[in-house]
Amino acid sequence: MKKITILLADDHSVVREGFRMLLELAGDFEVVGEAVNGLQALKMAKELHPAVVVMDLAMPQLNGIEAAKRILQEIPPPNTPKILILSAHADDAYIEQIAAIGVKGYLVKQSSSQILCKAIKEIHKGNVFYSPSIANRPCGQQQETSRRRGEPARKDAIQLTSRESEVLQLVAEGRANKEIAEDLGISIKTVEKHRQSTMNKLKIHDTAGLTRYAISKGIVESSVQSTILK
């Protein structure tokens, strides 16, 4: 039987090595690449065409949700991979966000190896798979039913564009406007425009506020040491 090709995306090397060993021992999977951040995951997904991308939620440069959104938007069928988001969090807000962009799998990192393998196989078939602890909650049941019916998930009142979300994350990670411009391949003026637009939408007026917002939404981890620009 043909093995399911997988791209692993996680900024912790020990975690990636553990997943690679676990999946290769299972015998049904082939890990074709490893990415250390969201931007690299996007690039490698385009180059390697994995069947499934197993991706951490909180990653530098581009978080898992934004990386997943761009992968699904920028890689057309038949090469569009299925995506399984891994996270230490089981908040309903995250479930709604991933369902809204078309991600079919969400697994908490405390899950067993058997559940991980089952999740990959199920989403590879085109099915929806959430961790049992999530699927059994009202939110999880509602989102899974909506996805099976092809209904859009409920969206948050505040909607940032993909570029605004990228800039927000990099600001929260302590990057200066010049660094952000270089990372994203855009001008400093464009960075400033997206930064101001994000502040206006969120009604936040300083970098510290943007950082607190990004942490509260899981866009960056609370351990990130941000440089507050004045």
N, C-alpha and C positions, 0 to 999 in steps of 0.2 A: 504494500500500500504506500502511496506517495506521502511523504512527510509534509507536515504543515510548516511552512517557512515563517520565521519569527524575527522581528526586530525588537530588541530590548532597549528601552530608554529610561535611564535613571542616573542621577548625578552621583550616586554612591557606588564605587567600584565593587565593594564587597557584596552589595545587594545584587548587582548585575551578575557577578561570578556565581553567586548562589543560585539565581534563577537559571542561568545557563546550565549549570551542572544538573539541577533538578529536571529541567526539560529534556536535556539530552539523555539522561538516564531513563526517562519515561519511554523513549524509543519512537514516539509518534511525531516528534518535532525536530526541526533543524533551525538553530539560531544562526541567522545569516549576517547579523550586524549588531553593534552596540553603540548607542548614542549617549552622550553625557549631558545634553541639554536639549531644550525644545527645538531650537533652530537646527541643530545637527540632526535631530530625529526627522524633521521635515525634509532636509536635504537627502538623508540616507533612504528615506521611504521612497523618494522620487527615483533614486538611483538603483536601489536593490529590489524594488517591487515585492516586499514581503507580503504574505497572505494575511498576517496578523501583526499589529504593533502593540506590544505590551508596554504601557507607558505610565510613569509616575505622575501624580497630579502636580506636585510642587517641584519644579525644576527651574534652574537659572536661565536667564535670557528670554525664554518663552515657556510659560507654564503648560501643563499637560492639556488643559482645556483648549487654550488658544492654538497649541500645536496640532491637536486633533482636528480642530475646526479647519485649519489651513490644509492639513493633509487631505481631508475629505473634499475640500473645495478645489484644490489644485491638482489632485491626481485623478484623472477621469477613469471610468470603467474601460476595460475590464481589470485595470491594475489598481483600482481603489482598495486599499487594505481595510480589513475589519480592525477596530480598535478596542482594546481592553485597558481601561484606566485602573491603576492601582493607587490606593491612598490609605493613609493612616486615619482619615476622617470618614465618618458615615453620615454627614449632615445632609438633610433633605435638599438644601440649596444646591449642593454639588450634583445631586442626582438629577435635579431639574435642569441644570445647565448642560450636563452631558447628554441628556435625552433630547434637549432642544436642538442640538447640533447634529444629532444622528448617530452618536456613539452607542453601541449596543451592549457594552459590558462595563461593569463597575464592581471592583473587588476590593475589600478591605485587606490590608497587608497581613492581618492576623489569620487569614484563611489558610487552610491546610493545602498541601501540595496536590492532593486529589481534587480539591475544589478548583485550584488554579488550572489544572489540566482539563477538567470538565468545562470550565468557563471558556477556555481557548477553543475547544472543539465545538461548543455550542454556537459561539459567535461566528466561527468559521463557516458554520452551516447557514448563517443568516438569522439565527435566533437571538433573542435578548437574554442576557444573563446578568443578574445582580447577586451579590453575596446573599446567602439565605437570610441573614439578619436584617438585610435591607429589603429584600423581596417580600418578607412577611409583614413589613410595616405598611400602613395605609398609603404612604407616599410612594413606596416602591411598587405596590400593587397597581396603583393608579398610573404611574409612569409606564410600567410594563404593558398594561392594557392599552394605553394610548399609542405606544410604539407599535404594538401588534395590529392596531386598527389604522395605523398611518396618520394618527392625529398629532398635531404639533403640541409640544409640552408648553406649559404656562411659562411665560418669560417674565423676568424681573422688570420692574417699572423703569429702571435706569438701564439704558442700552448703550454700551460703548462699542465703537467700531473695533475691528481687529487691530488696526494700527494704534488706536488710543490705548487699548489694553496692553499692547507691547510696550509702548512708551511708559505707561503707568508702572508696569512691572520693573522696567529698567530704572526708573526714577526711585522706586522703593528699594531697589538693590544698591542704591547709592551712586549710580552712574551720573556723570555730568552730561550736559546737553551735547557737547562735542563727542563724547564717547558713544552716546546713544545714536547720534547721526552716523558715526562710523560703523557701528554694529548693524544698523538697519539699512545702510546705503542710501540715506536721505540727507537733505541739507539741515543745518542747525535751525534755520528759520522754520522749516517744516516740523521739526521736533518741538520747537516752542509753540507752534500753532496747535499741535495735537495735545501738548501738555496743558495749554490754556483751555482748550475745548473740554478736556477731561475735568479740569477743575470747575468749569462752569456747570457741566452736567451734574457733577457730584456735590456742587455747592461747597467745595473745599478750597481754601485760600492759601495753603502753604504745603511745602514738601512733607513736613511731619504729618500733616493730616492725610496726605496721599499714602504715606507709608502705613499709617494705622489702618486705613481703609483696605489696602492691599493685603495686610496681614489678616484682618478680620474676614476677608473673603477667600482666604486660602491661596491667593495669587502668589504670595511669597511666604516662606516659613517664618515663624516668629523669631527664629534664631538668627535671621539675616541681620547683619550689622550695617545699617544704612548711614550714609553721610548726609546730614541735613544741610541743604544749600540755602543760604540766606540771600 
